[in-house]
Amino acid sequence: MPVDVPPGRPQIPADDVVVAFRTQNSNIRGRIVRLGAALDEIVAPHRMPDLPGRALSEALTLAALCGSALPTGGNLNLMVRSGGAVSILVADYAASGKLRGYARYDAQKLQEFAQNAPRRDIAPALGDGHLAITLDSGPGEERYQGVLAFENAPLSATVAAYFQQRENLPTFIRSAVAEQYVGARQDPHQQTGWHRRAGGLMVQSLGGPSEDDDEDAGDAWKRVEMLAATVEDHELLDPALTVERLLLRLFHEEAVSVERIIPLASFCRCSREKVENVLSAFGAGELSDMLDDNGKIVVTCEFCTKRYVFSLDELQEAER
């Protein structure tokens, strides 16, 4: 049975998209994420080593998988703090479809890890720490935060455990990150060279069986979870494999229908005016301590790496 895409829905893009779907026979909901150019726009400006870059790419994928369930105006923040080589990961998803993020890492720990680790796995580089997910459903809604400890666990497994333990929602998540060489013949609109890609699949059991099926919900969930677990990394990453074909390959017996198609793009909330307002809260002595060798105050946004340069005269003039 082909994947059901309701008439009038736009064609599913090959990249930078979240596709929300439902298995009609088992009433399981899920989402697939594909990230390409938008991921490069977020990660590349930070010029990070490979491991923190891959960790941030996975965090952004997971934020898109989880945050895409929010209504317009909502926001999801995923933050990881750990004692490992990659100490902080922050990924923001703003509905509908905007992503930003950054990572912090200890260069010395990262070098020691690279020397001792036979593989470049992300989980050991994070080590032990805490995952915090903050959900804001929009204006007038109460913000909610849940925190879960982890020990050398894959990030996707930790996020799945968060939903299982904190939200009582059986959840399966798989994510993948890789680099792909893009030549001029493959994509004339993209700069040639190595580009980062990421993909993810998430399925959740949200309740009982469908009205037309008296099968036990637990059995339905186990069946769909087993089917989802057969997905391979290359299937999540390959832009030549359409989302429709992947859904059909995984769940062809479940009668899949597409519910939402959400384009993804990079964004940032920083602006010169916002930075100026923050600096205006400091006294003259504190501002003087911030001056660099050229007599300027330079502020770099952690998310987009954009630099804002101010002089003392400019800030003093703005206060008048």
N, C-alpha and C positions, 0 to 999 in steps of 0.2 A: 504494500500500500504506500503511495507516495506521501511525502510530507505535505500537510495541509497548510497552505499560505492563503489566508482570506483575500478575496478580490479587493483591489484598491491599495493593498500594502505595497510599499516600494520594494524594489529588488534588494536582496540582502547583499551588502558590500562584502568584498573578499577580506577586507582588513578594517581595523579600527571600528569595531561594532560589538554590541551585545545583542544576542538573540535570545529572547525569553520564549520558552516552549512548554507544552504540556503533553504528557502521554495520556491519550484519551481512554485507553483500556484499563489503565491502572491508576489514573488520576494523580500522577506524580508530576511536579513542576520542576523545571530546570532552566539553566542559562548557559550559553556558550559565549566566550569572549575571544576575540581575535584582535591583537595589537601589532601594528607595524610602524608606520611613519609617526603616529602620535607618540608612541613609546620612545622613539629616537629623539623627538623634540623635547621630551621631559628629561631623559637620562643623559643624553650626549653632552649637553652644556656643562654638566658637573665634572666631566673628564675623570671619572673614577676608575680605579682598577676593575678588572673583570668581575671579581666575586661580589663586591658591593653593588656593582651595576646589575648583576643578575638577581641579587636579593631584592633590590628596589623594583626591578621589572616584575618579579613574582608578586611583590606586595601590591603593586598597581593593578595587576591582573585580578588579585583577590578582592581588592577594593571595588573594582568594576563588577565582579560577580555578585558581591553582596549588596553594594549600594544601588545597583540598577533596579532593585525591588522598591525603592523609595519613590514617593510621588514627586512631581515637579516642585522645586523649592526645598527639597530635602538635602541632607548632606551626611556622608559617612566618613569618619576618620579612623583609619587603621594605624595603630602605633605599636612598634615593637621596641622594647628596651632589653638589652642583654649585656652579659659580661663578656661576650665573645669578641672576635675581631671586628665584626660588624655590630656596633653598639646600639644604633638607633635606625629604625626605618619608619618613615611617615608617608602614608598614601592617603590622599583626599579624593573622594568622589562627590561631585556636586551634581544633583539631578537637574537636567537630564543629560548625562554623557560627558561631563567635564572632569579631567583628571590632572592632578599635580602631585609631586612627591619629592622627597630627598632622603639621603642616607648619610650617616656618620660612621666612621670606622677608625680604628687605631692602626696606623701604618706599621708599627713595629709588630703588633700581634698578627697583623695580616701577613707580614713577611714570614714570621715564625710558623704560622699556620700553613702557608704555601710550601714551606720546606718539609714539614712533618706529615702533611696530609697526602696520601697517595692519589686522592680524587679531589675535585673541586666542588664538593657538595656544599650546599648552602647551610643545611641544618647544623653541622659541626661548627661552622664559622659563627653561627649565632650562639651556640652553647645553651646555657640556661638563662631564662629571663621571663618576661611577662608580655602578653599580648593584650592590648586594650582596644576595644571597638566602641566608638562613640556614635550614636545614631541621633540625628536631628531630623524629624519628619517634616519640619517646616514651621512657618509662623503660627503661633498659638499652641504648638505642641511641645510637650515636655521633653527635654533632652535626656537620653539614657546612655549610660556607659557600663559595659561589662568587662571584667578583667580575668584573664586565665593564665596560670603559670605553665611553663613548658620546660622540658629538659631534652636538649639535643633532638627535638622533633622537627620534621619537615613543616614548613610554614603553612602549607595547604592543610595538612593533617591537624594542626593546631586550630586553624579557623573552623574546620569541620567539627572538632571537639567542642569549640566554643558554642556552636549552635546546638549540639547534642546535649551538652551539660547545662548551659545557661538558658537556652530557649526551649529545650525539650523537643527539638526538631531533628529527626534522623537525617543526616546530611552526608553526602559523598562529594568530595572535591578532588580534582586532579588538575595540576597546572604544569606548564612546561615553558622553558626559556631557552633560546638559542640565538646564534648569529647566522645570518644568511648573506652570501655575497650577491649583490645586485649589479648586473651588467647593464649597459645601455640598451641592449636588445630586449632585456627582460622588462624594464620599466624606464622608458625615456624621460619620464617626469621626475624620477628620483636620482639623486647623485649616486654615481657608481661607488662601489666599495662594500665594506662589511656593515650590515645594519642589524640591530637587535630586533628580535621578534618574541612574542609571548602569546600563549593561549591558555584557556582554562575551560573546564566543564564542571558544573555544579548541579546536583539533583537533590531535591528535598521532598520528604513525605510530609504533606500538610494536613492530612486528615484521613478519613475513611475512603472506601472504594467508591467508584462512580455509581450513579443511580441505576445504571443499566447492567451493573456487574455486582454480584453478591460475593465475590471473592474476598477473603480476609485481607484487610489492608496490610497487615504484616507480611503476608506472603507476596503481595504485589510489590511492596517496597523491596524485599529481598531480591526479587527477580530483576527489577529495574536497576538496583544497585550492582548486581552481578554483571548486567549488560554494560553499565557505565564504566565498570572497572576494566573492561576489555579495551578501552581507548588507549591508543599509543601516543607518545609524545609527538611523533612526526605528523599524526593526524590533527592534533591540536594546532600545529604550527604551519602546515603546508597551505599557502594561499591558493594553490591550484585545486585543492580539495574544498569544494564549496560547503558551506554550513548545511545546506539542504542534504547534500550527499552524505555528509558525516552523520547527521541525525538519522537518515534512512539506514545507513550502515549499522548504527548502534541499536536503534529501536524500531526496526521495520515491522516487528510483530505487535508493537504497542500503539500504532496509529497516532503519530505525532502531529500536533498542530502548533504553528507559530503564533504567539500572542502579541509580542512586541518586538520591534527592531529599533535599537537605540544607537545612533552614530556616536563615536567617541572622539574627543579632541582634547588637546592639552590646553591648560589655562593657568592664570595666576591672578591673585587678588591684589598684588602689590601695586603701588603707584607712588609717584614723587610726592603728591600731596599727603598720603598716609604716612610716609617716612618722615616728612617734615613735621607732621603733627606729633609724632613720637619724640622726635628730637627736641621739640619745643618744651617738653616736660622737664628737660634737664637744665640745670643752672649753668651760668657762664663758665664757672670753674670746671665743671664736668665736661662741658663741650670742648674746652681748651685741651683737656686730657685726651680727647678723641682725635685731635689733629694728627695727620700723618706728616711725613717729611716735607711735603709740598704745601703744608698749611691748609689742607682740606680735610673734611670729614667724609669718609667713603663708607657707604652702607650697601652691603650686597644681600639681595634676597636669597634666603635659603632654598626656596622652591625653584625659581627660574634663573637664578644667578645674575639677574640684572643689577648693575651698579648705579647707585645714585650718589652724586658728588655735590657737596655743599661747602660754602665758605661761611666763616663766622659772621661776616657782614650780612650775608644773605639771610641767615637765620635770625639775626637780630632785627633786620628790617621787617621780616615776616611777623615778628612779635608786636610791632608797633601798630 
